């Protein structure tokens, strides 16, 4: 089930001991308690006058609920009389990021951005101890099952162990992680400490010997929470990649997670097992979701679609392949007709920021956050040679020249570099230095020019025969350029970025000639149709838009993605558009259907589905009539009529056929005591 009611991000959740109730703390400054058997809130929200709630914990005796707040106050509610005024414990000078209650329910530990850990007496609120040995913000605290040891994890890259009774350091008190610690927990037997890190990994340590046992890899975002099941047979992790994963924590277990729970529309900030291990509660955006832990999606083979935001999409010149690069550290190759994977995922050690395929479909290039570029054989999926090195910072963008023999890249080091594909060496005409971080590069259709856009609003046109910049850079305000594209005849360039509209430039005169107006937030990708008549854009507002390239007028808007759309491309025949983005899905849209659809909404659901605009989960008709409510978990995977192919972990279709009854006739679906 999905529990809704908070009006802002849910930062932390905790089960009550009987497992029937869940407490949630939110940025909206409330704590809500939910009955998970009926999916309803049980009491009036508990309001904190100390600001947003960052963390919550419930005592094992069920008597107390503890919360850490944004202003540094620790609050205690009596769960036997929750509407009575709560205790406020003062001491921290900054936000309390984590709270924990000792197993006997008598002591509270709080971890703060002020680099301190504090111990408090639940009954009186008296402060017992202050531990200030960390040199960075303290993000997590956890008591051992016997209550004798407290572990704290910090952005300083250490886990420190303390004696709970005195607040003094335990023997061999420091576990050095080498990366910012975000979350941690003890196993039920106290033997293992699981540590979630900012670098997407989970480290397992033996608490008695202080030796590292295993490192779990698979997430593509920071590990915001970790917890063992009640019997210790499973470890759960929630991450910024919007997934929850279950792992077998035994030393000899396999590398893959045992299950993956996905479909969150935002990052999974907090997740908890129910006391009996049967359910998992997770918090993302303003909702809480309850999962059946025994019926999780089993990972017996690689999951379909990406596990993280898709940063880049490209289509092969023959129209048969789609190539996508993702923050989940992979490049994937898909059959453009069926949406099926053509190759196993091309795995990387770093986040993939851009991917491109050569015009002859022989080579794929991926740009990585560590400043390197990897080449792959597009037919076999084998890596070609060593990593291409030369940039001094993250490579944000790569593009092949039409001859497929040269590759151009742009980087955070403010340079554009050109490479020989066969030798993987930098050509002598590069690098070209830009004034700011380079976010996008592309080449003209004839391969004579390369264009680059930077975060300072400049568009540079580079003659690759001379290696020189042609004239003064084009200037689009002083905001970042995220995307540029040449027209098919090479005479115009379209651009988009953090400014509120797209621009079309005439290269012969070096001036803007058209404005694509109508956006209120940034355009992430822009491209011309193969015939040059249409410009397609995608945006942070979750939409794809089509524009008349001669007039700049908006033709239509395509809704369907569940988050920011980051990249798009036309197929070579111009009949389809491929888009991808932060919702980890890839969509293929039929251009003809988009151009010919009705210009007015209708109260008929079949026609309203063409527009698929949601308001609070409702598909709207004319005058914003409410036609159909779609459950939150379904919206990311909704296959819409104009979207001819959805590549995702799930696919959901609304049947708008003959058995559909809507409007005043909706009761016609009921016949003879049953639903049609």
N, C-alpha and C positions, 0 to 999 in steps of 0.2 A: 504494500500500500504506500501511498504518498500522503504525507501529512503537511497541510498548508495552513498558514495563519500568520507567521512572522512576516513583517514587511521589509526586512533587510536580511543580510547574510547571517546564516546560522553558523557560528564559529565553533561550537562544542556541544556534544551530547553525552549523556550518561544514563545507563539503565538503573532503575531502582532494583533492590535485591530480589523481589519476587518475579522480575522479568516481565511483568505485565504493563509496566509504565516506563516511559522514557522522558527525561528532562532535557530541554534544549535551551541554550543560551545564545543570544543574538545581538548583533550590532544595533538592533532597535531598542536596546536597553531593557529587554524583558527576558524572563525565563518562563517557559511554558512546560506543563506536564501533560503527557499524552497517554491515553489508554490505547495500547496497541491492539487490543482485541476488537475495538470498534472504530479506531482511527479518529477519535475525537479528543479535544482538549478537556481535561477533567475539572480544572478549577480556573478561576480568574487568573490571568497572567500575573506573575510576580514581577513587579516593577522595580528596577534599580535606579535610585536617584544618584548613582555614582557613575553614570555613563554606560556606554556599550559594554556588553558581557563578552569577555574574551575566552573564558574557560569555565567549565562546571565539573563538579564531582559529587558523588553521593556516598555517604558513609555506609559501610557494609551492614550496620544494624538498622539502616533505613530511617534513622531519626533526623539526620541533618543533610542539607544540601548546601554546598559551598560554591561560590562563584568568584572569579577574579575579574576585575573591571579595567577599563581603559585608563582611568585616572590613578590606578594603583591601589585602590581599596579592595580588601577581601571581605565578602559579605557571607553571612551564615543565616539560613532560614531553618526554622524548626518545621520539619515535614509533617509533624502531628498537628501543627497549627500554622499552616503556611501563610495565612493572611495576617498573622501578627507581625509587628515590626521586626526587622532583621538586624542582627549585629553588624557593625561596620568596624573592621580592623584596619587601623591606620599604621603605616610604616614605610611601605614602598613609595618611591618617588616617581615611578613610571608604571606603565601598563603591566598588569599581571597576566602573563601568557599561559601559565599552567598552574593548576591546583590539584592536590591529591590528599586523600584522607587515609590515615594509618589503618591497618586491618582491624584494630580494636575500636575504631571510631572515635578515638580520643584526641588525636593530633592532626593538624593541618599543615601541609607544606605548600608554600607558594613560590613560584619562580617569576622573575620580573625582568623587564627591559633595563632596570637599573643595575643589572649584573649581580643581584643578590638573591639568595634563597632564605626564606624565613620560616620558622616553625612557630605554631600557635596552638593554644589549648582550646579545643572546641567549646567546652562548657563555659569558660570564663572569657575567652578572647584574649587572654594574656599571651604576650610574645615570649617564647622560650629561648630562641636563639636566632642570630643572624649569621649567615655564611656568605662571605664576600670574596672568595678566592678566584672566582671566574673573572676573566678579563673582557668578556663580551656579554651580550644579552643572554639571559638564561631562558631557554625556550620550553623545557620540559622537566618534570619531576615525577618520580615513581617510587613507592615503598616496596621493599621486598615482601614476600608473603608472610614471613615471620615478624615483620615490622621492625626488625633490628637495624636495617640498612635503608638509607635513602639515596637514590641516584638522581643526579641533575645533569642535564645536557645543555650545552651553550653554543652560541655562534663562534666562540673561541676555538672550536674544534675538539673539545674535550668532554668526557663524561666524568664527573667527580662523585665519589662515594663517601657518604657521611654516616656517622652513628646517630640514629634517630633520637636516642635518649638524650644526648648531650649537644648534638650539632657539630661535634668535632669530626675531623677527617678519619675515615676508616684506614686500615692498613692498605698500603699500595693504593692510594685513593684516586689515581688519575688513569683513565683509559683514553689514549690519544687516537682520535678518529681521522685526523688529516683533512677534515671537511666540516662545515657548519652542521651542528646537530639540531634537528628540528623536533624529533620525538623519540621516546624510549619507553620500555616496559620490562618487567621481570616475567619470566615464565612461572606458572603456578607452583612448581617445585623449587623455585629460587635458583636453579642451576644456571640458567641462561639469561643474559640481558640482550634484548633486541634494540638496536639503535637505528632510527631513520634519519637519513642525511639529505642535505640540500643537493648533493650530486646524483640523486636518483637511486642510490643504493641503500641496502639494509645490511648492517653488520651484526653478526651474532657473536657474543662474547661469553666465555665461561666465567661466572662470577667469582668462583673460588680461586682460580689460577690467574685470572685477569688476562687470559689468552684468547685471541680471536679464533673462532671456530669456522665460520662461513661468511661469505658475502653473497647476498641475493641481488640479482640484476634482472631488469625487465621493465620497470617503470620508466617513463619518459618525463618525469616531473619530480619536484621535491616530495619527500615522504612525510606527510603532515601528521599521520598517526599510525601507531603500531599497537597490536594487542594479541596476546595468545588466547586461544579458546580455553574454556574452563578445565579441560583435561590435558592441555598442553600439546595436543596432537596437531594443531594447526596454528599458523601465525597469519594474522590479517594485516594488510597495509593499505592505507588510502593515500592518494597522491594528487599532485597538481595536474597529472595527465587525465583526470576525470575518471579514473578506474579504481576499483578496489580489488586487491589480489589476495588469494589464499595460498600459503606456502606450507610445505612439509618441512618443519625445522630440523629434522634429524640430520646428523652430519653426512650420512651416505645417501641422502635423498637426491632426486634429480634437480636439474637447473631450472626447469620450467615451473611456473606456479601451478598449483593443482586446479585452480579455478580463477576466473576473472568475472567480476561484476562490472558492467559498463552502462552507458546510456545517460549518465549525469550530464546536465546541460552546463555545468560549471565544475570547478575543481572540487574534489572530495576533501574537505577540510578535516573532517572528523568521522570516525567509524568505530562502532563498538559491537562486540558479541553480546547477545543476551546471556544471562547467567547460566542457562542450560545449554548454550551453544547452538540452539536450533535456528536462531534468527540473527541478522545483522542489521543494525540501524546505521544509516550514513547521513551526513549533512552536506549539502551543496546548495549554493545560492540561498534562497529563503525557504527551502523545503527540507523535510526529513523523509527518508525512504526506508522502508522495512523490507528486507530481502529474506528469502528462504535459503539458509546456509546449506541445507542438504540438497538443494536442487539448483545449485549454482551452475553456470555455464562451464562445462568441463573442457579443459584445454587438452585435447588429444592430438591436435594438429594446429599449425599457425592460424590465428584468427583472421577472418576475412576483413578487409579494410584496415585502416591504420588505427593504432592505439593512442595517437596524439594528434595535435593540430597539423593539418596538411598545409605546408607553406608554399608549395609550388606544384603546378601541373603543366604538362607539355604533351603535345600530340605528335606522333611521327608523321613524316611527310606523306606516307602512303595511307594514312588514316586508320591503320590497323591497331596501333598501340597507344596507350595512355601511360605516361610516366609521372609518378607523384613522389615528392620528397616531403618528409615529415619530421616533426620534433620527436617522434618515437625512435629516432636514429636509424631510419630505414628509407630506402628508395624501393618503390614497388612498380611492377610493370603489369598492365591489365590489357585484356582483349577488349578493344573499343566496341565491338559488336555485342559481346555477351556479358562483359563486366567481370569475367573470370580472371584469376591471376594467371599470367603467362610464365612467370618465374617465381622461385622462392624469394622472400624479401631479401634485398641487398643490404646487409647489416653494416652499421658503422659504429665506431667508438664514440662518436660525437653527434650532436643534433644536426640534422640536414636542413639548411636554410634555403637551398635552391637546387633544382634538378633540370637538366636539359637533355634532349636527344638529338643526335646529328641528323642532317637532312637525308642521308642515305640509310638511316636506322641502324647503323653499325655500332655506335658508341653512345653510352650514357655518361654524363658528367654530374657529379654531386658536389655542392659547395658546403663546407663544414664550418662549424662554429670555432674550431681550433685553428683556423687560418689556412687549411689545406683544401685541395680538390682531389677527388678520386674519380678515375675513369673505369668504366665497366663495359664488358662485351654485352651488347644488347640482346644477342641471340642465346648466349650460354649463361649469363649472369656472373661470369668470372671477373674478378678484379684484374685490371690491366696495369701491370707494373706497380711501382711504389706510388705513394701519395705525391701529388704535385705541391711543392713547397716554394715559398717566395714571399707571400703576404705576411705581414707582421701582426695581423689581427683577424677576426672572424671574416670569412668570405660570405658576403650576403647574396651574391648573384653570379650566375654563369650563363653564357650563351655561346652556341656554336656559330661560326660563320657559315654561309651557304656551301662553301667548298668542303665542309666537314673535316678539313685538315687543320683548322685553327680554332682556338677557344679563347674567349675573353672573359675576364672575371673582375668583380669590383668588391672592395673590402672596407672594413672599418678603419684601415690604415690610410684611407683617403687616396688610394691609388687604383687605377685601372691597368690590368696587365693582360698581355696576349701570349698564348702558349702554342707551341707546335704539338699537335695531338699525337703524332707518331713518336716523337722523342720525349715528350712531356717537359720540354725545356722552354724557358721564356725567350720570346723573340726580341731582337735588339731594339725594335721601335717602341718598346714599353720599358718602364711604366710611364703612364701619364698621371700627373699629380692634380688632384682636385682640391677645392677649398674646404670640403667637409667630407664626412662619411659617405661612401658610395653605396647607394641602396639598390640600384638597378642598372644593368647594361643590356644592350641589344644591338643588332646589326641591321643595316639596310638590306632590302631584298637582293640587290646586286652585289652585296658583300664589300662595297667600296667604303662605306662609312660605318662607324660605331658610335652609338649615342650612350651617354651615361648621365644618370641623375643623382644628385647628392642631397644631404639633409639641409643644406643651406638654400635650397630652391633653385640651384643651377642645373641647366641641361647643357652638356658639352657634346659637340659634334666633332668627331675625330676622323681625319682622313688617314686610313691605314697604309696608304702608299707612301705618304710622307712622314707619318707619325706625328703630325701637328694638329692642334686644335684649330678648327675653322672659325675664324672671327671671334667675337665676344660670345660668351655663353648666353643662352636664352635664360631669362630670369622669371620665375613664377613666385612672386612675393618673397618672403624670407622663411618659408616653411618647407618642410621636407618633401622631396619628390620621391614617391614610392614606386611609380610605374611609368614607363614610356613605351611607345610602339610606333614604328614606321607604317605609313600607308603602303598599300601594295605597289604603287608607282614610285615610292621613295621620295615624293615631293613634300609630304607633310609628316609631322610628328604629333601624336596625342600624348598628353601627360596627365597624371593625377597624383594626389598626395594629401597632405594634411590641410590644405586649403579646401574650401567648401564647394568646389566645382572642378570639372575637367577642362582642359584647354587643348585646342588644336592650333598648331603653328605651321606657317608657310616657311619652308627652309630657304627659298629663294630670296625672300625679303627679310627673314629673321624676325617675324612678328607674329603675334597671336591673331588668328582670323576667326576663331569660333570659341564660344564658351558653352560647356555642357553644364547647365545650371539646374539646381534642384536638390542637391545634396546638402545635408547639414553636418555630415561627418565625412571622414577621409575616404577617398577612393583607393583601394588596395591594388587593383590590377585593371589594365585597359588594353584593348586590342581592336584592330580593324578586321572586318570580314574579308575573305579572300578577294571579293569583287570591289571592296573599298566603299560600299554603299552604307554599311552599318558600322557603328562603333559600339562595342560591348564593354561595360564596366561592372566591377563588383566592389562591394563597399563594406564598411564596418557596421552598416545598418542591416546586415544579413541578407541583402538582396543582390540580384543581377539585373542590370538595366540595359536596354537597347536604345540607341540614339541614331537619328538621321545624320550621316556624316557631312551632308551638304549644308544643312540648315542648323544643326545643333539641337534640334527638337527631340524631346524624349518620345520614344515610340511605345514602349511598354516596360513594365517592371515584373520580374519573376521572383516569387516568394517560395520558400521551401527550406532553405538552410536554417539551422537552429542557432547558429552563432555567426561571427564575422566571416565573410567570404574573402579569402586571401588571394586566390589566383584563378584565372580562367584562360581558355584558349578555344578558338574556332577549330573545327575539323577542316582538313584541306578542301573538302567539297563545299564548305560553307553551310551545310545543312544542319549542323549541330554545334552546340557550345558545351564545353566541359568546364565545370567549376568545382572548386574544393576549398575547404577552409577549416576554421577552428573547431567545427563540430565533428571533425574526423571523417566526414563523408565526402563522396565524389558523386556529382550529379551530371547527367547528360541531358541537355534540353533540346527539343526540336524547334529550330528557328522558324520554320514555316507556320507551325502551330501557334507559336508565340505572336507572330505578326498578324495572323488572321483571326485571333480570338476576339470575342465580343468586347466592345469598348465599355460596356455598362454592366455593372453587377446585376445579378438577378436574385430573386428569392428562391430559385430552384437550386438545390444543392449541387447538382451536376455541373451547372454553369458557374456557381460560386467557387467550386473547387479549382477552377482555372486560375483564380486569383489567390486563393488560399491565404488570405490575410487573417491572422489571429488577433483577438483581443481577449485577454484573460482566458485563453484556451478555446475561445469560440471562433468558428468560421462564420464570417459576416456576410449578409446579403445587402441589398440596397437599403439606404437609411440606417445602416449598421444593425439590421435585424439579426438576431441570434439564430443561426441555423443548426449548427452541430458543434457539440463540445468534444474536444479530443483530449484524452488523458495525457498528462505531462510526459509520461514515459514513452508515448507513441510519437510525439511531434517531430523528434529528430529523424525518425525512420519512415515518415509518411511519404509514400510514393504518389506523386501528383500527376494529373493527366499530361501536362506539357513536359514533365520530366520523364523521358523515355527510359532511363536507366538510373537506378540508385545503387551505388556500390557502398555498402555499409554492413555492419555486423547483423543488422536486422532489416526487414523490409515489411512495411505495413501498408495495405491497400484499403481504401474506402470504396465499397461497392455502391456506385451510384446508378445501378441498373434498374431493371423493371420492378424489383421488390422494394425500391426506395419510396418511402412516403414521408413527406415533410410539410411544413406549414400547417394549415388548418386540417389537413388530412392525415396527420401523423398517426392517428389511432387506427388507420386502415391496416397497419402492419399486424394488428391483433385479430386472429381468426380462430374461432372454436376453442378458446381457452389456451391457445399457444401463439407464440410469436413466429411469424413467417421467416 
